[in-house]
Amino acid sequence: MSDSSEAKIVTADALTLLLQNQHALAAAIEEITKWLSENGVGCVAANAMTAMETLDTNAQAMTDAIMRLRQS
């Protein structure tokens, strides 16, 4: 295996772990947002939803990058 190929695998593996962390953070924020909404803190819940949208957008970009690395 060439150094370039190995570097791509290592990079894709690291990005995969970061993506898993991102999904875990999104799940935690979702739970907190639900609790905030149920306890009358709607403005904070709205801010948390905005953060989740950013996580979702970035997760898709990371997924695409991982797939490109793994296919090259």
Backbone as CSV, one residue per row, in Angstrom:
resi,resn,N_x,N_y,N_z,CA_x,CA_y,CA_z,C_x,C_y,C_z
1,MET,0.852,-1.170,0.000,0.000,0.000,0.000,0.898,1.233,0.000
2,SER,0.587,2.198,-0.851,1.412,3.396,-0.935,1.164,4.307,0.256
3,ASP,2.135,5.186,0.504,1.988,6.141,1.612,0.761,7.023,1.413
4,SER,0.503,7.409,0.166,-0.651,8.258,-0.130,-1.956,7.534,0.179
5,SER,-2.031,6.273,-0.225,-3.229,5.476,0.030,-3.439,5.274,1.527
6,GLU,-2.360,4.999,2.227,-2.466,4.807,3.678,-2.882,6.099,4.373
7,ALA,-2.357,7.207,3.912,-2.725,8.506,4.490,-4.207,8.795,4.273
8,LYS,-4.731,8.421,3.111,-6.157,8.628,2.838,-7.016,7.774,3.766
9,ILE,-6.589,6.536,4.007,-7.332,5.648,4.895,-7.335,6.196,6.318
10,VAL,-6.168,6.624,6.781,-6.059,7.178,8.137,-6.913,8.437,8.259
11,THR,-6.874,9.278,7.245,-7.673,10.508,7.258,-9.160,10.186,7.270
12,ALA,-9.573,9.251,6.429,-10.988,8.859,6.380,-11.429,8.255,7.714
13,ASP,-10.572,7.435,8.318,-10.906,6.851,9.624,-11.057,7.932,10.691
14,ALA,-10.150,8.908,10.689,-10.230,10.001,11.669,-11.486,10.829,11.448
15,LEU,-11.797,11.119,10.197,-13.013,11.879,9.895,-14.260,11.105,10.301
16,THR,-14.220,9.790,10.136,-15.353,8.957,10.538,-15.594,9.063,12.046
17,LEU,-14.523,9.040,12.814,-14.664,9.190,14.273,-15.209,10.562,14.634
18,LEU,-14.721,11.593,13.970,-15.248,12.946,14.218,-16.724,13.031,13.848
19,LEU,-17.096,12.387,12.770,-18.496,12.388,12.356,-19.363,11.671,13.389
20,GLN,-18.873,10.556,13.928,-19.621,9.861,14.976,-19.784,10.753,16.203
21,ASN,-18.728,11.490,16.555,-18.833,12.439,17.669,-19.872,13.510,17.363
22,GLN,-19.874,13.969,16.129,-20.829,15.006,15.734,-22.259,14.491,15.855
23,HIS,-22.490,13.257,15.457,-23.831,12.674,15.594,-24.224,12.548,17.072
24,ALA,-23.281,12.174,17.915,-23.558,12.068,19.351,-23.898,13.435,19.937
25,LEU,-23.154,14.453,19.539,-23.448,15.819,20.016,-24.831,16.271,19.553
26,ALA,-25.160,15.969,18.311,-26.480,16.346,17.802,-27.588,15.672,18.598
27,ALA,-27.395,14.398,18.938,-28.404,13.684,19.728,-28.544,14.310,21.116
28,ALA,-27.422,14.679,21.717,-27.471,15.316,23.037,-28.173,16.666,22.959
29,ILE,-27.852,17.452,21.951,-28.488,18.765,21.792,-29.980,18.596,21.543
30,GLU,-30.348,17.568,20.786,-31.761,17.312,20.532,-32.516,17.017,21.833
31,GLU,-31.912,16.205,22.703,-32.536,15.900,23.990,-32.673,17.160,24.850
32,ILE,-31.640,17.961,24.885,-31.676,19.205,25.660,-32.715,20.154,25.089
33,THR,-32.786,20.230,23.765,-33.767,21.102,23.113,-35.179,20.684,23.466
34,LYS,-35.425,19.377,23.460,-36.753,18.873,23.831,-37.088,19.277,25.259
35,TRP,-36.142,19.104,26.163,-36.379,19.465,27.565,-36.631,20.964,27.702
36,LEU,-35.834,21.772,27.003,-36.013,23.224,27.067,-37.399,23.632,26.566
37,SER,-37.807,23.039,25.465,-39.130,23.360,24.903,-40.246,22.985,25.868
38,GLU,-40.109,21.818,26.505,-41.135,21.352,27.437,-41.168,22.158,28.729
39,ASN,-40.081,22.873,29.006,-40.005,23.634,30.254,-40.035,25.139,30.034
40,GLY,-40.604,25.554,28.912,-40.882,26.960,28.678,-39.690,27.838,28.359
41,VAL,-38.633,27.280,27.843,-37.464,28.083,27.488,-37.303,28.014,25.965
42,GLY,-38.338,28.497,25.285,-38.401,28.370,23.829,-37.292,29.083,23.085
43,CYS,-36.870,30.264,23.568,-35.835,31.004,22.838,-34.503,30.264,22.880
44,VAL,-34.205,29.626,24.000,-32.968,28.841,24.106,-33.095,27.600,23.235
45,ALA,-34.268,26.995,23.227,-34.496,25.818,22.387,-34.304,26.167,20.917
46,ALA,-34.758,27.343,20.519,-34.591,27.778,19.124,-33.110,27.922,18.774
47,ASN,-32.325,28.463,19.701,-30.882,28.574,19.464,-30.236,27.201,19.343
48,ALA,-30.686,26.262,20.154,-30.157,24.907,20.088,-30.513,24.258,18.750
49,MET,-31.703,24.523,18.250,-32.107,23.993,16.943,-31.205,24.538,15.835
50,THR,-30.828,25.800,15.936,-29.913,26.389,14.955,-28.567,25.675,14.999
51,ALA,-28.093,25.377,16.198,-26.832,24.646,16.334,-26.950,23.261,15.711
52,MET,-28.087,22.613,15.889,-28.288,21.278,15.313,-28.305,21.335,13.793
53,GLU,-28.877,22.391,13.232,-28.890,22.535,11.776,-27.461,22.652,11.246
54,THR,-26.619,23.384,11.960,-25.219,23.503,11.562,-24.522,22.153,11.638
55,LEU,-24.759,21.397,12.707,-24.181,20.060,12.828,-24.623,19.168,11.674
56,ASP,-25.901,19.235,11.321,-26.418,18.415,10.218,-25.755,18.778,8.896
57,THR,-25.638,20.080,8.636,-25.010,20.541,7.395,-23.560,20.074,7.325
58,ASN,-22.838,20.258,8.414,-21.433,19.866,8.439,-21.276,18.349,8.394
59,ALA,-22.191,17.617,8.996,-22.126,16.156,8.960,-22.240,15.656,7.529
60,GLN,-23.106,16.269,6.763,-23.251,15.849,5.364,-21.968,16.131,4.586
61,ALA,-21.358,17.285,4.811,-20.108,17.609,4.129,-19.000,16.637,4.536
62,MET,-18.952,16.290,5.812,-17.947,15.331,6.272,-18.187,13.950,5.661
63,THR,-19.435,13.540,5.583,-19.771,12.254,4.978,-19.316,12.222,3.523
64,ASP,-19.573,13.298,2.801,-19.156,13.377,1.403,-17.638,13.294,1.280
65,ALA,-16.922,13.986,2.150,-15.453,13.966,2.114,-14.919,12.575,2.430
66,ILE,-15.519,11.924,3.402,-15.104,10.563,3.761,-15.302,9.630,2.569
67,MET,-16.442,9.735,1.915,-16.724,8.869,0.766,-15.734,9.128,-0.365
68,ARG,-15.402,10.392,-0.623,-14.425,10.698,-1.671,-13.061,10.116,-1.336
69,LEU,-12.655,10.234,-0.076,-11.362,9.656,0.332,-11.340,8.147,0.173
70,ARG,-12.409,7.509,0.588,-12.449,6.046,0.545,-12.533,5.517,-0.889
71,GLN,-13.076,6.309,-1.803,-13.211,5.866,-3.191,-11.968,6.169,-4.017
72,SER,-11.097,7.043,-3.512,-9.926,7.415,-4.321,-8.739,6.502,-4.075
